[in-house]
Amino acid sequence: MAVSQVVGRLRHQWQLTGPLATVRFVGSRLFRYQITRVYEADLRGPLPAAEWRPGERLEMIGPENLEDLTPAVRRFLGGAGYECVAGIPRGDRLFLVASGEEYLHRGYVMAHSRTKRLIGEQDATPLIGYCYTAPTARGTGLYRRALLAELLYLQQAGYTRVAIDTHPDNYPSRKGIEAAGFTFLRTVSVWIVLSLFAIRRTEGGDGTRWRIVIV
């Protein structure tokens, strides 16, 4: 990225969020830490169907119908959720659950993501991420139903395995993931330096391992 682009981005960040948030943003690009629990699902056997409640409907956005991304969907995605739309032309897919005019849930199936390298997954393994359920729909099992729909789609597309990750403290997310049939695989801690490389610690059934990963 050219110096002028960096300066322009920082100026925009300053105007948008203020000086304190801009300093935090710069610091996060110099060094940051994250921890996640990684789960996997085996798609080689039969899977239960996603049973929708009355009025619920599933919408899928891929490269073939990206132009159907309406203003209402864009508003619901917001922030990081909307930024992920940039991956759809490269093969990512957005799953949405709606009821009437209200959108209740989003989730992405990502074909290409640097997160895979950070959590120790192969590029060929699809990764589910950036999931969000509206507060009004939480506690209804919607996350589980949405994940089941994504698993069925991937199975029909010929995949035999899928990964998903979540923060260890996100217990509602962990509950929904496990209810959808995922099994815990490992805990991954990463220290990312300058968005160039990361020091990764993996804790799983085969012990603790350390590795340097190019981001």
C-alpha positions as a Markdown table, in Angstrom:
| # | Residue | x | y | z |
|---|---|---|---|---|
| 1 | Met | 0.0 | 0.0 | 0.0 |
| 2 | Ala | 1.4 | 3.4 | -1.0 |
| 3 | Val | 2.2 | 6.1 | 1.7 |
| 4 | Ser | -0.5 | 8.3 | 0.3 |
| 5 | Gln | -3.1 | 5.5 | 0.7 |
| 6 | Val | -2.0 | 4.9 | 4.3 |
| 7 | Val | -2.3 | 8.6 | 5.1 |
| 8 | Gly | -5.7 | 8.9 | 3.4 |
| 9 | Arg | -7.0 | 5.9 | 5.3 |
| 10 | Leu | -5.7 | 7.3 | 8.7 |
| 11 | Arg | -7.3 | 10.7 | 7.9 |
| 12 | His | -10.6 | 9.0 | 7.1 |
| 13 | Gln | -10.4 | 6.9 | 10.3 |
| 14 | Trp | -9.6 | 10.1 | 12.3 |
| 15 | Gln | -12.6 | 11.9 | 10.9 |
| 16 | Leu | -14.9 | 9.0 | 11.3 |
| 17 | Thr | -14.0 | 7.8 | 14.8 |
| 18 | Gly | -11.9 | 10.5 | 16.4 |
| 19 | Pro | -8.3 | 10.6 | 17.7 |
| 20 | Leu | -8.5 | 8.0 | 20.5 |
| 21 | Ala | -10.1 | 5.3 | 18.3 |
| 22 | Thr | -7.6 | 6.1 | 15.6 |
| 23 | Val | -4.7 | 5.5 | 18.0 |
| 24 | Arg | -6.3 | 2.2 | 18.9 |
| 25 | Phe | -6.7 | 1.3 | 15.3 |
| 26 | Val | -3.0 | 2.0 | 14.5 |
| 27 | Gly | -2.0 | 0.0 | 17.6 |
| 28 | Ser | -4.1 | -3.0 | 16.5 |
| 29 | Arg | -2.2 | -3.0 | 13.2 |
| 30 | Leu | 1.2 | -3.0 | 14.9 |
| 31 | Phe | 0.5 | -5.8 | 17.4 |
| 32 | Arg | -2.7 | -7.6 | 18.5 |
| 33 | Tyr | -3.6 | -10.8 | 20.3 |
| 34 | Gln | -6.6 | -13.1 | 19.7 |
| 35 | Ile | -7.8 | -16.4 | 21.0 |
| 36 | Thr | -10.4 | -18.7 | 19.5 |
| 37 | Arg | -11.9 | -22.2 | 19.8 |
| 38 | Val | -11.9 | -24.1 | 16.6 |
| 39 | Tyr | -14.6 | -26.7 | 15.8 |
| 40 | Glu | -15.1 | -29.1 | 12.8 |
| 41 | Ala | -18.0 | -30.9 | 11.3 |
| 42 | Asp | -17.8 | -34.2 | 9.3 |
| 43 | Leu | -20.0 | -34.0 | 6.2 |
| 44 | Arg | -19.5 | -37.5 | 5.0 |
| 45 | Gly | -22.6 | -38.9 | 6.7 |
| 46 | Pro | -26.3 | -38.0 | 6.8 |
| 47 | Leu | -27.2 | -34.6 | 8.3 |
| 48 | Pro | -30.4 | -33.4 | 9.9 |
| 49 | Ala | -32.5 | -31.0 | 8.0 |
| 50 | Ala | -32.8 | -27.4 | 9.1 |
| 51 | Glu | -36.4 | -27.1 | 10.4 |
| 52 | Trp | -37.6 | -23.5 | 10.0 |
| 53 | Arg | -40.2 | -21.9 | 12.2 |
| 54 | Pro | -43.3 | -20.4 | 10.5 |
| 55 | Gly | -42.4 | -17.3 | 8.7 |
| 56 | Glu | -38.7 | -17.9 | 8.6 |
| 57 | Arg | -36.9 | -18.1 | 5.3 |
| 58 | Leu | -33.3 | -18.7 | 4.2 |
| 59 | Glu | -31.7 | -16.4 | 1.6 |
| 60 | Met | -28.3 | -17.1 | 0.0 |
| 61 | Ile | -26.1 | -14.5 | -1.7 |
| 62 | Gly | -23.2 | -15.7 | -3.9 |
| 63 | Pro | -21.3 | -14.4 | -6.9 |
| 64 | Glu | -24.2 | -15.2 | -9.1 |
| 65 | Asn | -26.8 | -12.9 | -7.4 |
| 66 | Leu | -24.6 | -10.4 | -5.6 |
| 67 | Glu | -26.6 | -7.6 | -7.3 |
| 68 | Asp | -29.6 | -8.7 | -5.2 |
| 69 | Leu | -28.0 | -7.3 | -2.0 |
| 70 | Thr | -30.7 | -4.8 | -1.0 |
| 71 | Pro | -30.3 | -1.7 | 1.1 |
| 72 | Ala | -32.2 | -3.6 | 3.9 |
| 73 | Val | -29.6 | -6.4 | 3.8 |
| 74 | Arg | -26.7 | -3.9 | 3.8 |
| 75 | Arg | -28.1 | -2.1 | 6.9 |
| 76 | Phe | -28.5 | -5.4 | 8.7 |
| 77 | Leu | -25.0 | -6.6 | 7.9 |
| 78 | Gly | -23.3 | -3.4 | 9.2 |
| 79 | Gly | -19.6 | -3.0 | 10.1 |
| 80 | Ala | -17.4 | -6.1 | 9.7 |
| 81 | Gly | -20.4 | -8.1 | 8.5 |
| 82 | Tyr | -20.7 | -5.8 | 5.4 |
| 83 | Glu | -16.9 | -5.7 | 4.8 |
| 84 | Cys | -17.1 | -9.5 | 4.3 |
| 85 | Val | -19.2 | -8.9 | 1.2 |
| 86 | Ala | -16.0 | -8.2 | -0.6 |
| 87 | Gly | -15.2 | -11.9 | -0.5 |
| 88 | Ile | -18.4 | -13.0 | -2.3 |
| 89 | Pro | -17.0 | -12.4 | -5.9 |
| 90 | Arg | -14.1 | -14.7 | -5.0 |
| 91 | Gly | -16.5 | -17.5 | -4.0 |
| 92 | Asp | -17.6 | -16.7 | -0.5 |
| 93 | Arg | -21.3 | -17.1 | 0.3 |
| 94 | Leu | -23.6 | -15.1 | 2.6 |
| 95 | Phe | -26.5 | -16.9 | 4.4 |
| 96 | Leu | -29.3 | -14.8 | 5.7 |
| 97 | Val | -32.4 | -15.8 | 7.7 |
| 98 | Ala | -35.4 | -13.5 | 7.6 |
| 99 | Ser | -38.9 | -13.4 | 8.9 |
| 100 | Gly | -41.2 | -11.1 | 7.0 |
| 101 | Glu | -39.3 | -7.9 | 6.4 |
| 102 | Glu | -37.0 | -8.4 | 9.4 |
| 103 | Tyr | -33.5 | -10.0 | 9.0 |
| 104 | Leu | -32.6 | -12.2 | 12.0 |
| 105 | His | -29.3 | -13.9 | 11.3 |
| 106 | Arg | -26.3 | -13.7 | 9.0 |
| 107 | Gly | -23.4 | -16.1 | 8.5 |
| 108 | Tyr | -20.6 | -16.4 | 5.9 |
| 109 | Val | -19.1 | -19.5 | 4.3 |
| 110 | Met | -15.7 | -18.4 | 3.4 |
| 111 | Ala | -13.6 | -20.0 | 0.6 |
| 112 | His | -10.7 | -17.6 | 1.0 |
| 113 | Ser | -9.7 | -16.2 | 4.4 |
| 114 | Arg | -6.4 | -15.5 | 6.1 |
| 115 | Thr | -8.1 | -16.6 | 9.3 |
| 116 | Lys | -7.6 | -20.2 | 8.1 |
| 117 | Arg | -3.8 | -19.8 | 8.3 |
| 118 | Leu | -4.1 | -18.2 | 11.7 |
| 119 | Ile | -6.1 | -21.1 | 13.1 |
| 120 | Gly | -4.2 | -23.9 | 11.4 |
| 121 | Glu | -6.8 | -24.8 | 8.7 |
| 122 | Gln | -6.1 | -25.8 | 5.1 |
| 123 | Asp | -7.1 | -23.4 | 2.3 |
| 124 | Ala | -9.4 | -26.0 | 0.8 |
| 125 | Thr | -11.5 | -26.3 | 4.0 |
| 126 | Pro | -14.5 | -24.0 | 4.0 |
| 127 | Leu | -14.7 | -21.8 | 7.1 |
| 128 | Ile | -17.9 | -20.4 | 8.6 |
| 129 | Gly | -17.6 | -17.0 | 10.3 |
| 130 | Tyr | -18.9 | -13.5 | 11.0 |
| 131 | Cys | -22.1 | -15.0 | 12.3 |
| 132 | Tyr | -24.6 | -12.7 | 14.1 |
| 133 | Thr | -28.1 | -13.2 | 15.4 |
| 134 | Ala | -30.4 | -10.3 | 16.1 |
| 135 | Pro | -31.2 | -9.9 | 19.8 |
| 136 | Thr | -34.9 | -10.5 | 19.2 |
| 137 | Ala | -34.2 | -14.0 | 17.8 |
| 138 | Arg | -31.6 | -15.2 | 20.4 |
| 139 | Gly | -32.5 | -18.2 | 22.5 |
| 140 | Thr | -34.7 | -19.7 | 19.8 |
| 141 | Gly | -32.2 | -22.1 | 18.3 |
| 142 | Leu | -31.9 | -20.0 | 15.2 |
| 143 | Tyr | -28.1 | -20.2 | 15.1 |
| 144 | Arg | -28.3 | -24.0 | 15.1 |
| 145 | Arg | -30.8 | -24.0 | 12.3 |
| 146 | Ala | -28.8 | -21.6 | 10.2 |
| 147 | Leu | -25.6 | -23.7 | 10.7 |
| 148 | Leu | -27.4 | -26.8 | 9.7 |
| 149 | Ala | -28.5 | -25.1 | 6.5 |
| 150 | Glu | -24.9 | -24.1 | 5.8 |
| 151 | Leu | -23.7 | -27.6 | 6.4 |
| 152 | Leu | -26.2 | -29.1 | 4.1 |
| 153 | Tyr | -25.3 | -26.6 | 1.4 |
| 154 | Leu | -21.6 | -27.5 | 1.7 |
| 155 | Gln | -22.3 | -31.2 | 1.7 |
| 156 | Gln | -24.3 | -30.9 | -1.5 |
| 157 | Ala | -21.4 | -28.9 | -3.0 |
| 158 | Gly | -19.1 | -31.9 | -2.4 |
| 159 | Tyr | -17.2 | -30.9 | 0.7 |
| 160 | Thr | -16.5 | -33.5 | 3.4 |
| 161 | Arg | -15.4 | -31.2 | 6.2 |
| 162 | Val | -16.0 | -27.7 | 7.4 |
| 163 | Ala | -14.5 | -25.6 | 10.2 |
| 164 | Ile | -15.8 | -22.8 | 12.4 |
| 165 | Asp | -14.3 | -20.8 | 15.3 |
| 166 | Thr | -15.5 | -18.6 | 18.1 |
| 167 | His | -14.2 | -16.8 | 21.1 |
| 168 | Pro | -13.9 | -19.1 | 24.2 |
| 169 | Asp | -16.0 | -16.7 | 26.3 |
| 170 | Asn | -18.9 | -16.7 | 23.7 |
| 171 | Tyr | -20.9 | -19.4 | 25.4 |
| 172 | Pro | -24.1 | -18.9 | 23.4 |
| 173 | Ser | -22.1 | -19.3 | 20.2 |
| 174 | Arg | -20.4 | -22.4 | 21.5 |
| 175 | Lys | -23.8 | -23.8 | 22.5 |
| 176 | Gly | -25.2 | -23.3 | 19.0 |
| 177 | Ile | -22.1 | -24.7 | 17.3 |
| 178 | Glu | -22.2 | -27.8 | 19.4 |
| 179 | Ala | -25.9 | -28.2 | 18.9 |
| 180 | Ala | -25.4 | -28.2 | 15.2 |
| 181 | Gly | -23.1 | -31.2 | 15.4 |
| 182 | Phe | -19.7 | -29.6 | 15.4 |
| 183 | Thr | -17.0 | -31.1 | 17.6 |
| 184 | Phe | -14.3 | -29.2 | 19.4 |
| 185 | Leu | -10.9 | -29.5 | 17.8 |
| 186 | Arg | -8.4 | -27.1 | 19.4 |
| 187 | Thr | -7.8 | -23.7 | 21.1 |
| 188 | Val | -5.6 | -21.3 | 19.1 |
| 189 | Ser | -3.9 | -18.2 | 20.5 |
| 190 | Val | -2.1 | -15.9 | 18.0 |
| 191 | Trp | 0.1 | -12.8 | 18.5 |
| 192 | Ile | 0.0 | -10.9 | 15.2 |
| 193 | Val | 2.8 | -8.5 | 14.4 |
| 194 | Leu | 2.5 | -5.7 | 11.9 |
| 195 | Ser | -0.2 | -7.8 | 10.1 |
| 196 | Leu | 2.8 | -9.6 | 8.5 |
| 197 | Phe | 3.3 | -12.7 | 10.7 |
| 198 | Ala | 1.9 | -14.3 | 13.8 |
| 199 | Ile | 3.2 | -16.4 | 16.6 |
| 200 | Arg | 0.6 | -19.2 | 17.0 |
| 201 | Arg | 0.1 | -21.5 | 20.0 |
| 202 | Thr | -2.2 | -24.5 | 19.4 |
| 203 | Glu | -3.6 | -26.5 | 22.3 |
| 204 | Gly | -5.5 | -29.7 | 21.5 |
| 205 | Gly | -5.6 | -33.4 | 22.0 |
| 206 | Asp | -2.0 | -33.8 | 20.8 |
| 207 | Gly | -0.6 | -31.2 | 23.3 |
| 208 | Thr | 0.7 | -27.7 | 22.9 |
| 209 | Arg | 2.5 | -26.6 | 19.7 |
| 210 | Trp | 4.1 | -23.3 | 18.7 |
| 211 | Arg | 4.6 | -22.0 | 15.2 |
| 212 | Ile | 5.4 | -18.8 | 13.2 |
| 213 | Val | 2.8 | -18.1 | 10.5 |
| 214 | Ile | 3.1 | -15.7 | 7.6 |
| 215 | Val | -0.1 | -13.6 | 7.5 |
